[in-house]
Every structure is written in structure tokens, then in C-alpha cells.
Amino acid sequence: MSLFSLHDRVALITGASRGLGWAIAEAMATAGASVILCGREAATLEPRVEALRARGLVASAAAFDVADRAAAAGAVGAAVEAHGRLDILVNNAGIQHREPLVEMDDAGWDRVIETNLSACFVLARAAARHMIARGHGRIINTASIMGPMARPTVAAYVAAKGGLVALTRALAVELGPEGIACNAIAPGFITTEMTRALEEDPEFDAYIRARVPLRRWGAPADIAGAAVYLASDAASYVNGHVLFVDGGLTVAV
């Protein structure tokens, strides 16, 4: 069996109706995993599930808001009840809030922190309880280059992603002895719905293409491959790592 096979593994992926989450879910299903696509609306998840099933892949949907802590924990429990196990958790769901610091209200800050950081803690805690019992698991967090780096007007996002990197390391240290590896992926500028406005800005698009050594934006598939790797046996000794997938942006002076 390939080192990168996810055969007989169960993966729960949040934010999986579009963008990075959908690419990750599709890649993991193709690698053999039974995938549970999570998002806020069943109507957007079902077509994705059907698309995977039409290819003979194993997929199901769980509609809930990751910011609803009870619903998030319940979704993990339901996944274990349905499949008898949970091998992989991908904390991918996230939101953006672009606003100058002095204009951002408490509600805007709280919404980003709750969705992009606190929800990851809640889901990881729920998943870890089941993974510990089996002595094996993978937790993968979608962080960002915005954490070690920063841009104006996204203070809450930067803070949340920086916190998520710290949480990843804390989980790696605490859960490693239980056979659970926790890592993060830090995407650079990837073409998704969240970045469409930036990509469609000719000046910003030119800036990114000039700034990134590979001279292009990333694609969701670039992130999906990294996620499959971290979930597979090929990464069995990788723990507490932040894998930057940014075309070399963060190493360029």
C-alpha cells in the first residue's frame, strides 16, 4: 500500500463545501478515506457529496456552524457513531473580516476568533477524546502565512491564525504520547472565494505575482496535496510542524 494511502481511514473536514476544504476533502477521498464534509448549509454540501459518490468514493455531510460549540462537538460524536472511528480531523473552516483596527467593533473581533481559533480547539478536544482511545490520530489545522506575517486591516485574522499555530504546537506536545500527531498548513495567497477580490485587483495581482518566487497564486490543489501527506503514513514522524505552502513568499526578501 502506498505511503500516501488513506484507505480505511475516516476524515472529518470543516469548511468543505468550497475552496480549500472542498479540495482537501476531494483529495482525501481519492486517496481512499471515508470523508465527512462539514459546512454551515446542507444545501451546499450535498452536491459535493454526490459528486464524490458518483466517482465511487465514500462521502457524507454534516451541516453545522463551527462557532456553535455544542453542535461542533456533537458532529464529532456523530461521525464516530456512524463510522466507529475518527482518524483525521481537518480544522479548515475560517472567515475573514477586513476592517481598520480603530473601526473594528468587539463583535467583529469575537466572530473571527471564535470561528478561526476557538472552534478548532473545541473540535480538536472532541476528536482527541476518541483518538486517544484508539491510540492513533491526525489533526491538521489550516493556519496561514498571516500569523508570522501580517497585513493592515486583518488584525483579528492574524491574531487567530497566530494562535492556531501555537495551539497546533501545544496539541502536538500533549497528544503526541497518545499516538496523535498534530500539524498545520500555512497557505500563502491561494485562489479561493475569500481572496477573489484581491485577485481581481490588477495592482494587487501584479504585486503577488512579482513577490512570490514561483510567480503565481496558489491553487486549492496545492493545499490538498499537503493535507493528504500530513494525514498519511508518509508523515508518521511529523508532529508540531507548520508546513508553509506559499510559493516561497515567506522566504523571499
C-alpha positions as CSV (number, residue, x, y, z in Angstrom):
1,M,0.0,0.0,0.0
2,S,1.2,3.5,-0.8
3,L,2.7,5.6,1.9
4,F,0.2,8.2,0.9
5,S,-2.9,6.0,1.0
6,L,-5.7,6.9,3.4
7,H,-7.5,3.6,2.8
8,D,-9.8,2.6,5.7
9,R,-9.5,6.0,7.4
10,V,-12.2,8.3,8.4
11,A,-11.7,12.1,7.9
12,L,-13.8,15.0,9.1
13,I,-13.1,18.2,7.2
14,T,-14.7,21.6,8.1
15,G,-15.4,24.3,5.6
16,A,-15.6,21.6,3.0
17,S,-18.3,22.9,0.7
18,R,-15.9,25.1,-1.2
19,G,-12.3,26.4,-1.5
20,L,-9.6,24.7,0.3
21,G,-11.9,22.5,2.3
22,W,-13.5,21.0,-0.8
23,A,-10.1,20.4,-2.4
24,I,-8.9,18.7,0.7
25,A,-12.0,16.5,1.0
26,E,-11.8,15.5,-2.6
27,A,-8.1,14.6,-2.4
28,M,-8.6,12.6,0.8
29,A,-11.5,10.7,-0.6
30,T,-9.5,10.0,-3.8
31,A,-6.7,8.7,-1.5
32,G,-9.1,6.2,0.0
33,A,-10.6,7.9,3.0
34,S,-14.2,8.0,4.0
35,V,-14.8,11.7,4.2
36,I,-17.3,13.8,6.2
37,L,-17.8,17.2,4.6
38,C,-18.8,19.8,7.1
39,G,-20.2,23.3,6.4
40,R,-23.0,25.5,7.6
41,E,-25.6,24.6,5.0
42,A,-26.7,21.2,3.9
43,A,-27.8,22.5,0.5
44,T,-24.2,23.4,-0.4
45,L,-22.7,20.2,1.0
46,E,-25.0,17.6,-0.7
47,P,-23.9,18.4,-4.3
48,R,-20.3,17.9,-3.2
49,V,-21.1,14.6,-1.5
50,E,-23.0,13.4,-4.6
51,A,-20.1,14.4,-6.9
52,L,-17.7,12.2,-4.8
53,R,-20.2,9.3,-4.6
54,A,-20.6,9.4,-8.4
55,R,-16.9,8.6,-8.6
56,G,-17.3,5.6,-6.3
57,L,-15.8,7.4,-3.3
58,V,-17.1,7.3,0.2
59,A,-18.6,10.6,1.5
60,S,-21.2,12.1,3.7
61,A,-22.2,15.5,5.0
62,A,-22.6,17.2,8.4
63,A,-24.2,20.6,8.4
64,F,-23.3,22.8,11.4
65,D,-21.7,26.1,12.3
66,V,-18.2,25.5,13.8
67,A,-18.8,28.5,16.1
68,D,-21.7,26.6,17.7
69,R,-19.6,24.7,20.3
70,A,-22.2,22.1,21.2
71,A,-23.0,21.4,17.5
72,A,-19.3,21.1,16.7
73,A,-18.7,18.6,19.5
74,G,-21.9,16.7,18.5
75,A,-20.7,16.4,14.9
76,V,-17.5,14.6,16.0
77,G,-19.6,12.3,18.2
78,A,-22.0,11.6,15.3
79,A,-19.1,10.8,13.0
80,V,-17.6,8.3,15.4
81,E,-21.1,6.7,16.0
82,A,-21.6,6.4,12.2
83,H,-18.2,5.1,11.3
84,G,-16.9,3.5,14.5
85,R,-13.9,5.7,14.5
86,L,-12.4,9.1,13.5
87,D,-8.8,9.0,12.2
88,I,-8.3,12.5,10.8
89,L,-9.7,15.9,11.7
90,V,-9.0,18.9,9.4
91,N,-9.8,22.2,11.0
92,N,-10.2,24.2,7.9
93,A,-13.3,26.4,8.3
94,G,-12.4,30.1,8.6
95,I,-13.7,33.6,7.9
96,Q,-12.1,36.9,7.1
97,H,-13.0,40.4,8.3
98,R,-11.2,43.3,6.7
99,E,-11.6,46.5,8.6
100,P,-9.2,49.0,10.1
101,L,-8.3,48.3,13.7
102,V,-9.8,51.5,15.0
103,E,-13.1,50.8,13.3
104,M,-13.5,47.2,14.2
105,D,-16.0,46.5,16.9
106,D,-15.9,43.8,19.6
107,A,-18.4,41.6,17.7
108,G,-16.3,41.5,14.6
109,W,-13.2,40.6,16.6
110,D,-15.0,37.9,18.6
111,R,-16.6,36.3,15.4
112,V,-13.2,35.8,13.8
113,I,-11.5,34.5,16.9
114,E,-14.4,32.1,17.7
115,T,-14.5,30.7,14.1
116,N,-10.8,30.6,13.3
117,L,-9.4,29.7,16.6
118,S,-11.8,28.7,19.4
119,A,-13.7,26.3,17.1
120,C,-10.5,24.5,16.3
121,F,-9.9,23.9,20.0
122,V,-13.4,22.6,20.5
123,L,-13.2,20.2,17.6
124,A,-9.7,19.1,18.4
125,R,-10.7,18.4,22.0
126,A,-13.7,16.3,20.9
127,A,-11.7,14.4,18.3
128,A,-8.8,13.8,20.7
129,R,-11.0,12.1,23.2
130,H,-11.9,9.4,20.6
131,M,-8.4,9.2,19.1
132,I,-6.8,8.7,22.5
133,A,-9.0,5.6,23.0
134,R,-7.6,4.2,19.7
135,G,-4.0,5.3,20.2
136,H,-3.8,7.0,16.8
137,G,-5.0,10.1,15.0
138,R,-4.1,13.1,12.9
139,I,-5.2,16.6,13.5
140,I,-4.5,19.1,10.7
141,N,-5.1,22.8,11.2
142,T,-5.3,25.3,8.3
143,A,-3.3,28.2,9.5
144,S,-1.9,31.0,7.3
145,I,1.2,33.0,6.4
146,M,-0.9,35.7,8.2
147,G,0.3,34.9,11.7
148,P,4.0,35.1,11.5
149,M,3.4,37.8,8.9
150,A,0.7,40.5,8.8
151,R,-1.1,43.0,6.6
152,P,-3.2,46.0,7.6
153,T,-7.0,45.7,8.2
154,V,-7.0,42.0,9.2
155,A,-5.9,42.1,12.9
156,A,-8.4,39.6,14.1
157,Y,-7.5,37.1,11.4
158,V,-3.7,37.5,12.0
159,A,-4.3,37.0,15.8
160,A,-6.4,33.9,15.2
161,K,-4.0,32.3,12.8
162,G,-1.1,33.0,15.0
163,G,-2.9,31.5,17.9
164,L,-3.8,28.5,15.8
165,V,-0.1,27.8,15.1
166,A,0.5,28.0,18.9
167,L,-2.4,25.7,19.5
168,T,-1.0,23.2,17.0
169,R,2.3,23.0,18.8
170,A,0.5,22.6,22.2
171,L,-1.6,19.8,20.8
172,A,1.4,18.1,19.3
173,V,3.3,18.1,22.6
174,E,0.3,16.9,24.7
175,L,-1.2,14.4,22.3
176,G,1.9,13.0,20.8
177,P,2.4,10.5,23.6
178,E,-1.1,9.2,22.8
179,G,-0.2,8.4,19.2
180,I,-1.8,11.6,17.8
181,A,0.1,13.9,15.5
182,C,-1.0,17.5,15.1
183,N,0.4,19.7,12.3
184,A,-0.7,22.9,10.5
185,I,-0.6,24.0,6.9
186,A,0.1,27.7,6.3
187,P,-1.2,28.7,2.9
188,G,0.0,31.7,1.1
189,F,-2.2,33.6,-1.4
190,I,-4.5,30.9,-2.8
191,T,-7.2,31.5,-5.4
192,T,-10.5,30.9,-3.5
193,E,-13.7,32.8,-2.9
194,M,-12.1,34.5,0.1
195,T,-9.3,36.0,-2.0
196,R,-11.3,36.7,-5.2
197,A,-11.5,40.5,-4.6
198,L,-7.7,40.6,-4.1
199,E,-7.0,38.5,-7.2
200,E,-9.3,40.7,-9.3
201,D,-7.5,43.8,-8.3
202,P,-4.9,44.3,-11.1
203,E,-2.5,46.1,-8.8
204,F,-2.6,43.5,-6.1
205,D,-2.5,40.6,-8.5
206,A,0.7,42.0,-10.1
207,Y,2.2,42.6,-6.7
208,I,1.6,38.9,-5.7
209,R,3.0,37.6,-9.0
210,A,6.1,39.7,-8.6
211,R,6.5,39.0,-4.9
212,V,6.1,35.2,-4.9
213,P,9.2,33.4,-6.3
214,L,7.1,30.9,-8.2
215,R,5.4,33.9,-9.9
216,R,1.8,32.7,-9.4
217,W,-1.0,32.4,-7.0
218,G,-1.5,29.0,-5.3
219,A,-4.4,26.7,-6.2
220,P,-6.5,24.8,-3.7
221,A,-5.0,21.6,-5.0
222,D,-1.6,22.8,-3.8
223,I,-3.0,22.7,-0.2
224,A,-4.9,19.5,-0.7
225,G,-1.7,17.6,-1.5
226,A,-0.1,18.8,1.7
227,A,-3.1,17.7,3.7
228,V,-3.0,14.2,2.3
229,Y,0.6,14.0,3.1
230,L,0.2,15.1,6.7
231,A,-2.7,12.7,7.1
232,S,-0.8,9.7,5.7
233,D,1.8,7.3,6.9
234,A,4.3,9.2,4.9
235,A,4.2,11.8,7.7
236,S,4.1,9.4,10.6
237,Y,7.1,11.2,12.3
238,V,6.0,14.7,11.5
239,N,4.5,16.4,14.6
240,G,4.1,20.0,15.6
241,H,5.2,21.2,12.2
242,V,3.8,24.2,10.2
243,L,4.1,23.4,6.5
244,F,4.2,26.6,4.5
245,V,2.6,26.3,1.1
246,D,3.2,29.8,-0.3
247,G,5.3,29.5,-3.4
248,G,8.3,30.8,-1.4
249,L,6.7,34.1,-0.4
250,T,7.8,34.0,3.3
251,V,11.4,33.2,2.5
252,A,11.9,36.0,-0.1
253,V,13.5,39.3,0.9
